[in-house]
């Protein structure tokens, strides 16, 4: 260590001590992450955990609230991992308890919506990642982003914004019976102008440009 740099000190934090700030996850996405983690060698697992620190806000009584990586945390928990490393992105422990969630909302650090897209009271938020319930539309949005249907965006909880877009457009039964077909539907919708206001939209913004043709090719085409 030199005089101009302070090396970070990482303290393992129990996963089940971290409080979620959302109500749901896409369990299909959780399972994909769990399998990927399970297939890693021990050294690679340790490296992944060390380099994917979980952002948290310290709230009243020192409780740590997760602002991102809920899917990863649930996957690590289901794989048997006990601890992760966290990085503090906000300290609200001095806030009055009745104002704490107002501040969390103001900063975009919470998304208290259920699997039907309905807003719930903050006391309904689960107390650990074990209590996160499944929202299949969040799985659909996550799979769509992984497939290039929209770009990663800095908008808080952007995948849930996309999930809500599909909630009235893609049938749950289609997702249950044929997820591939549901994903194909979602991709077509994501590239349409109906979705161009959503975060990370990357559909076509201009009509396709036709390649220039030669006079000979024009003459042949007119025959």
N, C-alpha and C positions, 0 to 999 in steps of 0.2 A: 504493500500500500504506500502511495506517495502522498505528499502533503496537500495535493490539490484534489484528491479523490477519496471518497469514503466508500468502502465496499459495503454492499447491503448485507444485512444479517437476516437470514430467513428463519422464521419460527413456524414449525408445523402447527396447523390449526385443524382441529377435528371437523370433518365435513358436517356432522350432525349438529354442531354448535352454530353453524351459519344459517341465518334466517332468510328464506326466499322473499323476494319482492314481487313475485308473480304467482299465479295460482296453478298454471298448467305448463306442460311441456308436450312435445310430440314424442310419444313413446317409441314410435318407429325410428325416429332420429336418435333417441337415447340408445336403443339397441344397436344401431349401426356404430355408434361411438364406442359402446361397451365391447363389441366384437373386435373393433380395431385395436382397442387398448389391450384386450385379453391376448391378442396375437403378438404383442410386442415382447421383446426380451426384457429381462428385469432392468438392465442398464438403460434401455430406451424408455421404459416406463418412468424411471426416476428422472430422466432428462426432460420428458414431456411435462411431468408435474412441476418441475423446477422452472420451466420456461413458460408455462401457462398459468401465471398467477391469477388468482380470482379477485376481481375488484370488489371492494366492500366499503360500506359507510358505517362508521361507528355511531350508534344511536344511544339513547338514554340507558343508563346502567351498564354502558360499555358493550351492549349487544352488537354483534356484527351482522350487517344486512348485505346480502349479495345483490349486486346491480347487473351482473352479466354472468354467462357461463353456467346457467342452471342445468342445461342439458349435459354438459361435461361433468358437473358435480354428481348428478343422478347416475350417470354411466359409471363413474369411478366408484361410487357407493355400491352399486349393484355388482361391480367386479370385485368388491371386497377391500377397496382402498379405504383407509381410515382417516388420513390427513391430507391436506393440501397447503400450499403457500398462498398468502393473500397480499394484496396491495391496497393500502388505504387511499380512496379517492375523495373522501369527504368525512368530516368529523362534526357530527351534530349531537354529541352526547350532552352538551349544555342546553339543548333546545328543550322547551317545555314539552312534556309528552303529548299534550293536545295539539301542539303545532308541528310536531315531528313529521307526521305524514303529509302535512301541507307543504313542508319544505321538500320532502322527497318527491312529491308530485311536481313541484315547481322546477326541480332540477332534472326531471325525466328519469328518476331512479326507481320508479315503481310502475307496475302494470296490473292492477287488481281486477282482472277480467276473467270470467269463467270460460268453460269450454263451449258455451253458446255465444260468447262475445259480449256478455252482459257484465256491467260493472258491479262489483260487490264491495261491501264495507271492508275496511282494512283488517278488522278482527277475523275475517274469514281467510286471510292469508295463512298458508300452512306454516308450522313452526320448524319444519326441517324439509330437506329435499325428499324425504320419504313420503311426504304428504302431497307432493305435486301430482295432479291428475292429468289424464290424457286429453289432448285436444288434437284430433286427427288432422284438422286443417293446418295446425302448426307444423305437423309432419309433412304435409303436402307443400307448404311454403318452403320448408327447409330443404326438401328434396329438389324443389324447383330451382332454388338458388344454387344448389350444388351442381345442377344440370345446366347452369348458365341462363336460366329463365329471367333472372334479374341480378343486378350487381349488389355486392355488399355495400351497405350504406351506413353513415354515421348516425342516422335518425334512431333514437332510442326505440328498442323493441320493434324494429322495422319488419321483421318476419311476421309479427302478429298483425301488423297493418295489412300485409298481403293475405294472411290467413282470413281476416275479416272480409277482404274483397271476394275470396272464393266461397265464403260461408253460404251465401245465397245463390251461388252459381254452379257449384259442383255438389252433386248429391253424396251424402254420407254412404249410401248403399254402394255407389260406384267405387268409392275408396275402399270399402270393406271387401267387395267382391273382385275388383280388378284395379288395383292401385296404379298399374301401368297406364290403363285407359284414363283414369282420373288425372294422372300427371300429364298425359298428352293433351287433355282438355285444358288443363291449367296453363300449359305452355302456350297454346293458341290464344287464350284469353290474355295472358301476360304480355304478348307481343302486339295486342290490339291497342287502338287509340283510347279505348275505354279505361285502360290502366295507366295512361301516360302521366298521371298525377301522383303515382305511387313512388315511394323512395326506391332508388336504384333501377327504375324502369330503363330498359335498354332495347326497346322495340324499334322497328324501322321508323325514322323520322322523315324520310324522303322517299318518293317513288323510285323504283330501281332504274338505274341509268342503262340504256341500251348501248351495246357495243357499236362503234361506228362500222359502217359497211362500205365496201368498195363498189364502184359502178357495176362491175361484173356480177357481184353478189346481188345487187338490186335488180339487175336484169334477170338473173336466174330466179329470184323470188317472185317476179311478176309473171313468170311463165305458168 
